[in-house]
Amino acid sequence: MDAIDFNSKIIEGYLGLLDNLSPSNKLDLIAKLTASVKSDLKLKKSSFKKAFGAFESSKSAEEIIEEIRESRVFNRQIESF
């Protein structure tokens, strides 16, 4: 079964459940779904923007460089012929 077919079957199932709701309840549900989608889009945009920017640290550049150098691991093994 395709993902598209599966998703459309899920949507049809939900629509079958929602047929019994009153028009005012359906409108309320639409408003809540719209608000949910808008908040999801805002979170997605803000999380993308948070991925960029300056690195912040209380350490000096020299301390950071030293920490990076100390964390290096060399496991190179030279085999003799």
DSSP file (Angstrom, degrees, kcal/mol; ACC not computed):
  #  RESIDUE AA STRUCTURE BP1 BP2  ACC     N-H-->O    O-->H-N    N-H-->O    O-->H-N    TCO  KAPPA ALPHA  PHI   PSI    X-CA   Y-CA   Z-CA
    1    1 A M              0   0    0      0, 0.0     2,-0.0     0, 0.0     0, 0.0   0.000 360.0 360.0 360.0 132.0    0.0    0.0    0.0
    2    2 A D     >  -     0   0    0      1,-0.1     4,-2.3     4,-0.0     5,-0.1  -0.299 360.0-121.7 -68.0 154.6    1.3    3.4   -1.0
    3    3 A A  H  > S+     0   0    0      2,-0.2     4,-2.7     1,-0.2     5,-0.2   0.871 115.2  53.6 -64.3 -35.8    1.9    6.0    1.7
    4    4 A I  H  > S+     0   0    0      2,-0.2     4,-2.4     1,-0.2    -1,-0.2   0.920 109.5  46.9 -66.3 -43.0   -0.5    8.3   -0.2
    5    5 A D  H  > S+     0   0    0      2,-0.2     4,-2.0     1,-0.2    -2,-0.2   0.908 113.0  49.9 -63.5 -41.4   -3.2    5.7   -0.2
    6    6 A F  H  X S+     0   0    0     -4,-2.3     4,-2.0     2,-0.2    -2,-0.2   0.924 111.9  47.4 -63.4 -45.2   -2.6    5.0    3.5
    7    7 A N  H  X S+     0   0    0     -4,-2.7     4,-2.4     1,-0.2    -2,-0.2   0.896 111.0  51.0 -64.5 -40.2   -2.8    8.7    4.4
    8    8 A S  H  X S+     0   0    0     -4,-2.4     4,-2.4     1,-0.2    -1,-0.2   0.866 108.7  52.0 -67.4 -33.5   -6.0    9.2    2.4
    9    9 A K  H  X S+     0   0    0     -4,-2.0     4,-2.1     2,-0.2    -1,-0.2   0.887 109.4  49.9 -67.3 -38.2   -7.6    6.2    4.1
   10   10 A I  H  X S+     0   0    0     -4,-2.0     4,-2.2     2,-0.2    -2,-0.2   0.930 111.5  48.6 -63.5 -44.7   -6.7    7.7    7.5
   11   11 A I  H  X S+     0   0    0     -4,-2.4     4,-2.6     1,-0.2    -2,-0.2   0.915 110.3  50.9 -62.4 -43.4   -8.2   11.1    6.4
   12   12 A E  H  X S+     0   0    0     -4,-2.4     4,-2.0     1,-0.2    -1,-0.2   0.883 108.5  53.1 -62.2 -37.4  -11.4    9.3    5.2
   13   13 A G  H  X S+     0   0    0     -4,-2.1     4,-1.6     2,-0.2    -1,-0.2   0.918 110.0  47.1 -62.8 -43.4  -11.7    7.5    8.5
   14   14 A Y  H  X S+     0   0    0     -4,-2.2     4,-2.1     1,-0.2    -2,-0.2   0.906 109.8  53.4 -64.6 -40.7  -11.5   10.8   10.4
   15   15 A L  H  X S+     0   0    0     -4,-2.6     4,-1.0     1,-0.2    -1,-0.2   0.883 105.4  54.5 -62.5 -36.6  -14.0   12.4    8.1
   16   16 A G  H  < S+     0   0    0     -4,-2.0     3,-0.3     1,-0.2     4,-0.3   0.886 109.9  47.0 -62.7 -37.9  -16.4    9.5    8.8
   17   17 A L  H >< S+     0   0    0     -4,-1.6     3,-0.7     1,-0.2    -2,-0.2   0.847 111.6  51.0 -69.9 -33.4  -16.0   10.2   12.6
   18   18 A L  H >< S+     0   0    0     -4,-2.1     3,-1.5     1,-0.2    -1,-0.2   0.593  85.7  85.3 -83.8 -10.1  -16.6   14.0   12.1
   19   19 A D  T 3< S+     0   0    0     -4,-1.0    -1,-0.2    -3,-0.3    -2,-0.1   0.810  86.7  55.8 -60.0 -29.7  -19.8   13.6   10.0
   20   20 A N  T <  S+     0   0    0     -3,-0.7    -1,-0.3    -4,-0.3    -2,-0.1   0.537  86.0 103.9 -83.7  -5.8  -21.9   13.4   13.2
   21   21 A L  S <  S-     0   0    0     -3,-1.5    -3,-0.0     1,-0.1     0, 0.0  -0.411  77.2-110.3 -75.2 152.5  -20.6   16.7   14.6
   22   22 A S     >  -     0   0    0      1,-0.1     4,-2.4    -2,-0.1     5,-0.2  -0.395  31.2-107.9 -74.2 159.2  -22.7   19.8   14.6
   23   23 A P  H  > S+     0   0    0      0, 0.0     4,-2.3     0, 0.0     5,-0.2   0.862 120.3  52.6 -58.0 -36.1  -21.6   22.7   12.2
   24   24 A S  H  > S+     0   0    0      2,-0.2     4,-2.1     1,-0.2     5,-0.1   0.892 109.6  48.6 -68.7 -37.1  -20.5   24.8   15.1
   25   25 A N  H  > S+     0   0    0      2,-0.2     4,-2.4     1,-0.2    -1,-0.2   0.888 110.3  51.8 -67.0 -38.0  -18.3   22.0   16.5
   26   26 A K  H  X S+     0   0    0     -4,-2.4     4,-2.4     2,-0.2    -2,-0.2   0.911 110.0  48.7 -63.8 -42.0  -16.9   21.5   13.0
   27   27 A L  H  X S+     0   0    0     -4,-2.3     4,-2.2     2,-0.2    -2,-0.2   0.890 110.7  50.9 -64.8 -39.0  -16.0   25.2   12.8
   28   28 A D  H  X S+     0   0    0     -4,-2.1     4,-2.2     2,-0.2    -2,-0.2   0.906 110.4  49.6 -63.3 -41.8  -14.4   25.1   16.2
   29   29 A L  H  X S+     0   0    0     -4,-2.4     4,-2.6     2,-0.2    -2,-0.2   0.898 109.1  51.9 -63.6 -41.3  -12.4   22.1   15.1
   30   30 A I  H  X S+     0   0    0     -4,-2.4     4,-2.4     1,-0.2    -2,-0.2   0.916 109.7  49.7 -60.8 -43.4  -11.3   23.9   12.0
   31   31 A A  H  X S+     0   0    0     -4,-2.2     4,-2.2     1,-0.2    -2,-0.2   0.905 112.3  47.1 -63.2 -41.8  -10.1   26.9   14.1
   32   32 A K  H  X S+     0   0    0     -4,-2.2     4,-2.2     2,-0.2    -2,-0.2   0.894 112.2  49.4 -68.8 -39.7   -8.2   24.7   16.4
   33   33 A L  H  X S+     0   0    0     -4,-2.6     4,-2.4     2,-0.2    -2,-0.2   0.900 110.6  51.2 -64.5 -40.0   -6.5   22.8   13.6
   34   34 A T  H  X S+     0   0    0     -4,-2.4     4,-2.4     1,-0.2    -2,-0.2   0.923 110.6  48.0 -62.7 -44.7   -5.6   26.0   11.9
   35   35 A A  H  X S+     0   0    0     -4,-2.2     4,-2.2     1,-0.2    -1,-0.2   0.888 111.0  52.0 -62.9 -38.9   -4.0   27.3   15.1
   36   36 A S  H  X S+     0   0    0     -4,-2.2     4,-2.1     2,-0.2    -2,-0.2   0.913 110.3  47.3 -64.1 -43.4   -2.1   24.1   15.5
   37   37 A V  H  X S+     0   0    0     -4,-2.4     4,-2.2     1,-0.2    -2,-0.2   0.904 111.3  51.5 -65.7 -41.1   -0.7   24.2   12.0
   38   38 A K  H  X S+     0   0    0     -4,-2.4     4,-2.0     1,-0.2    -2,-0.2   0.905 110.5  47.8 -63.9 -40.5    0.3   27.9   12.4
   39   39 A S  H  X S+     0   0    0     -4,-2.2     4,-2.3     1,-0.2    -1,-0.2   0.883 110.3  52.9 -68.3 -36.4    2.2   27.1   15.7
   40   40 A D  H  X S+     0   0    0     -4,-2.1     4,-2.0     1,-0.2    -2,-0.2   0.908 109.6  48.7 -62.3 -41.1    3.9   24.1   14.0
   41   41 A L  H  X S+     0   0    0     -4,-2.2     4,-2.3     2,-0.2    -2,-0.2   0.888 110.5  50.7 -66.7 -39.0    5.1   26.4   11.2
   42   42 A K  H  X S+     0   0    0     -4,-2.0     4,-2.6     2,-0.2     5,-0.2   0.915 110.7  48.7 -65.0 -42.4    6.4   29.0   13.6
   43   43 A L  H  X S+     0   0    0     -4,-2.3     4,-2.4     1,-0.2    -1,-0.2   0.889 110.7  51.3 -63.4 -38.7    8.3   26.4   15.6
   44   44 A K  H  X S+     0   0    0     -4,-2.0     4,-1.5     2,-0.2    -1,-0.2   0.917 112.6  45.4 -65.2 -43.0    9.8   25.0   12.4
   45   45 A K  H  X S+     0   0    0     -4,-2.3     4,-2.0     2,-0.2    -2,-0.2   0.913 114.3  47.8 -66.9 -42.4   10.9   28.4   11.2
   46   46 A S  H  X S+     0   0    0     -4,-2.6     4,-1.8     1,-0.2    -2,-0.2   0.880 110.0  51.6 -69.9 -36.1   12.4   29.4   14.6
   47   47 A S  H  X S+     0   0    0     -4,-2.4     4,-0.5    -5,-0.2    -1,-0.2   0.850 109.4  51.6 -68.7 -31.3   14.3   26.1   15.0
   48   48 A F  H >< S+     0   0    0     -4,-1.5     3,-0.9    -5,-0.2    -2,-0.2   0.915 110.2  48.3 -67.2 -42.6   15.8   26.6   11.6
   49   49 A K  H >< S+     0   0    0     -4,-2.0     3,-1.4     1,-0.2    -2,-0.2   0.819 103.5  61.6 -68.5 -30.1   16.9   30.1   12.5
   50   50 A K  H 3< S+     0   0    0     -4,-1.8    -1,-0.2     1,-0.3    -2,-0.2   0.696  89.6  71.3 -69.0 -17.1   18.4   28.9   15.8
   51   51 A A  T << S+     0   0    0     -3,-0.9     2,-0.3    -4,-0.5    -1,-0.3   0.625  96.5  60.3 -74.3 -11.4   20.8   26.7   13.8
   52   52 A F  S <  S+     0   0    0     -3,-1.4     2,-0.2    -4,-0.2     0, 0.0  -0.796  71.8  71.4-115.8 157.2   22.7   29.8   12.7
   53   53 A G  S    S-     0   0    0     -2,-0.3     2,-0.1     2,-0.0    -3,-0.0  -0.719  78.0 -36.5 131.8-179.9   24.6   32.4   14.6
   54   54 A A        -     0   0    0     -2,-0.2     2,-0.4     1,-0.1    -2,-0.0  -0.432  57.5-111.1 -77.8 148.0   27.7   33.1   16.6
   55   55 A F        -     0   0    0     -2,-0.1     2,-0.5     2,-0.0    -1,-0.1  -0.651  34.0-153.1 -76.2 129.6   29.1   30.5   18.9
   56   56 A E        +     0   0    0     -2,-0.4     2,-0.3     2,-0.0     3,-0.0  -0.922  27.6 146.1-112.5 130.3   28.7   31.6   22.5
   57   57 A S        -     0   0    0     -2,-0.5     7,-0.0     2,-0.1    -2,-0.0  -0.985  47.3-139.1-156.8 150.8   31.1   30.5   25.3
   58   58 A S  S    S+     0   0    0     -2,-0.3     2,-0.1     2,-0.1    -1,-0.1   0.553  80.4  95.2 -86.4  -8.1   32.5   31.9   28.5
   59   59 A K  S    S-     0   0    0      1,-0.1    -2,-0.1     2,-0.1     2,-0.1  -0.468  80.4-112.7 -81.8 154.1   35.9   30.4   27.6
   60   60 A S     >  -     0   0    0     -2,-0.1     4,-2.1     1,-0.1     5,-0.2  -0.377  30.0-107.4 -77.8 165.1   38.6   32.2   25.9
   61   61 A A  H  > S+     0   0    0      1,-0.2     4,-2.5     2,-0.2     5,-0.2   0.885 120.8  53.6 -60.4 -39.7   39.7   31.2   22.4
   62   62 A E  H  > S+     0   0    0      1,-0.2     4,-2.4     2,-0.2    -1,-0.2   0.890 107.8  50.2 -64.2 -39.1   42.9   29.8   23.7
   63   63 A E  H  > S+     0   0    0      2,-0.2     4,-2.3     1,-0.2    -1,-0.2   0.898 111.4  48.4 -65.8 -40.3   41.0   27.6   26.2
   64   64 A I  H  X S+     0   0    0     -4,-2.1     4,-2.3     2,-0.2    -2,-0.2   0.920 111.8  49.2 -65.5 -43.9   38.7   26.3   23.5
   65   65 A I  H  X S+     0   0    0     -4,-2.5     4,-2.5     1,-0.2    -2,-0.2   0.925 112.0  48.7 -61.3 -44.8   41.6   25.5   21.1
   66   66 A E  H  X S+     0   0    0     -4,-2.4     4,-2.3     1,-0.2    -1,-0.2   0.896 110.2  51.6 -63.0 -40.3   43.4   23.7   23.9
   67   67 A E  H  X S+     0   0    0     -4,-2.3     4,-1.4     2,-0.2    -1,-0.2   0.899 110.5  48.6 -63.5 -41.0   40.3   21.7   24.7
   68   68 A I  H  X S+     0   0    0     -4,-2.3     4,-0.6     1,-0.2     3,-0.2   0.927 111.9  48.6 -64.8 -44.8   39.9   20.7   21.1
   69   69 A R  H >< S+     0   0    0     -4,-2.5     3,-0.7     1,-0.2    -2,-0.2   0.878 111.1  50.4 -64.1 -37.9   43.5   19.6   20.8
   70   70 A E  H 3< S+     0   0    0     -4,-2.3    -1,-0.2     1,-0.2    -2,-0.2   0.774 106.3  56.1 -71.5 -25.6   43.3   17.6   24.1
   71   71 A S  H 3< S+     0   0    0     -4,-1.4    -1,-0.2    -3,-0.2    -2,-0.2   0.564  81.6 111.7 -85.1  -7.0   40.2   15.8   22.9
   72   72 A R    <<  -     0   0    0     -3,-0.7     2,-0.5    -4,-0.6    -3,-0.0  -0.412  52.7-157.9 -67.8 140.4   41.8   14.5   19.7
   73   73 A V        -     0   0    0     -2,-0.1     2,-0.6     2,-0.0    -2,-0.1  -0.984   4.7-164.3-124.0 124.2   42.3   10.8   19.5
   74   74 A F        +     0   0    0     -2,-0.5    -2,-0.0     1,-0.1     0, 0.0  -0.935  20.1 160.9-109.7 120.0   44.9    9.3   17.2
   75   75 A N        +     0   0    0     -2,-0.6     2,-0.4     2,-0.0    -1,-0.1  -0.024  23.8 142.7-125.1  29.7   44.6    5.6   16.6
   76   76 A R        -     0   0    0      2,-0.0     2,-0.5     1,-0.0    -2,-0.1  -0.570  30.7-165.6 -74.7 126.4   46.6    5.3   13.5
   77   77 A Q        -     0   0    0     -2,-0.4     2,-0.6     2,-0.0    -2,-0.0  -0.963   8.7-149.8-118.5 123.0   48.7    2.2   13.4
   78   78 A I        -     0   0    0     -2,-0.5     2,-0.4     0, 0.0    -2,-0.0  -0.804  14.6-147.4 -93.9 121.4   51.5    1.8   10.8
   79   79 A E        -     0   0    0     -2,-0.6     2,-0.2     1,-0.0    -2,-0.0  -0.684  11.8-128.2 -90.0 139.4   52.0   -1.7    9.7
   80   80 A S              0   0    0     -2,-0.4    -1,-0.0     1,-0.1     0, 0.0  -0.526 360.0 360.0 -83.9 154.4   55.5   -2.9    8.8
   81   81 A F              0   0    0     -2,-0.2    -1,-0.1     0, 0.0    -2,-0.0   0.426 360.0 360.0 -91.9 360.0   56.1   -4.6    5.5
